Amino acid sequence: MDLERSLEISERMIEKVRGKRNILIVAHDNPDPDALAAAYALSHLFLIKTGQTAVIASGGIVGRRENRTMVEKLEISVVPMNKIVLDQYDVVCMVDSQPGTGNSSLPDDCRVDIIIDHHPQRIEDTDGRLLDIRTDYGACATILYEYLLAHQVYFGTRLATAMFYAIRSETQDLGREWSSPDRRAYQDLLSLSNNRILFDIAHAKVPSSYFLNFNRALESSRIFHDVLVFNLFEVDHPDMVAELADFLLRMEGVGVVLGMGCCDQEEVLSLRLDREDLFAGKIIRTIVEGLGSAGGHGMIAGGQIRPMTGNRAVQKELENTLIKRLLKTLDYEPVKGRRLLDCEGNN
Ligand SMILES: [Mn+2]
């Protein structure tokens, strides 16, 4: 942990918002637990240090049932971006994301004063903005936990549970892309969390469409070398693509998963790797070049292509294009994929 750095930078953030009328904290679109917990923790820090209440906003939806349960049980209030009148805000903060990366509904020309993130730095210069970008951290929530610790700010069970669940889900229980500060935060926060709520979040009930999506992912899965590609075509929320990409990465002999699905005229892509010789964020940006926007970490990355039509033939054509590009990027010969469901007995 770097408490000195955390104290210094967060102090400057607090001074920046002090006395300002309206403070906005923007999480990326379709916010995940890490973005939600980071936004919640930042608003708490401001509240305790300055007495000011910030508004948390994001575009898209909280789709995944676990995340919806988290928002409900922990009473995190998130305002849809389209309800936000930007002119009314004196300070704009962004967490778990950066301006211009394509995963936020905040207009690109909107001034952002404070940026806290753990994704690779994409903005060129600071331009008077306060930046805390720590790419070695597994979760953005860990950075915020350090701020609270550095200021010795008291926080209750709800915020502890939110940050704990964020680190847990983002790093898959410290199994994926975690660092020692994440581990420290995870351990500290576990004892402060509400276990009952954690259980309710992890075991949230899901509708039948959830299982139909699993079925569609399995039916469509094809394997090329060690690359598995699935296409959900129409999907009701984008998180489903990421969840299924995580799930399918467990397939034996598979080191790369590319998932696709179309939601609200946007093609959502999810890339998962368990090969340490590759960097997911770079690969996905290469394959969507000229088509859309993308970014991510070493083992997890996402992208979006818009506008996308609901026409299946067009979606299928895009899938073929992306497969071709992906195989080329990985230096693989083009091959005809074999269906996952035909693989029985082949291992
Ligand atoms: Mn994150």
Residues whose N, C-alpha, C, O or C-beta is under 5 A from the ligand:
A	BS01	MN	D34 D96 C140
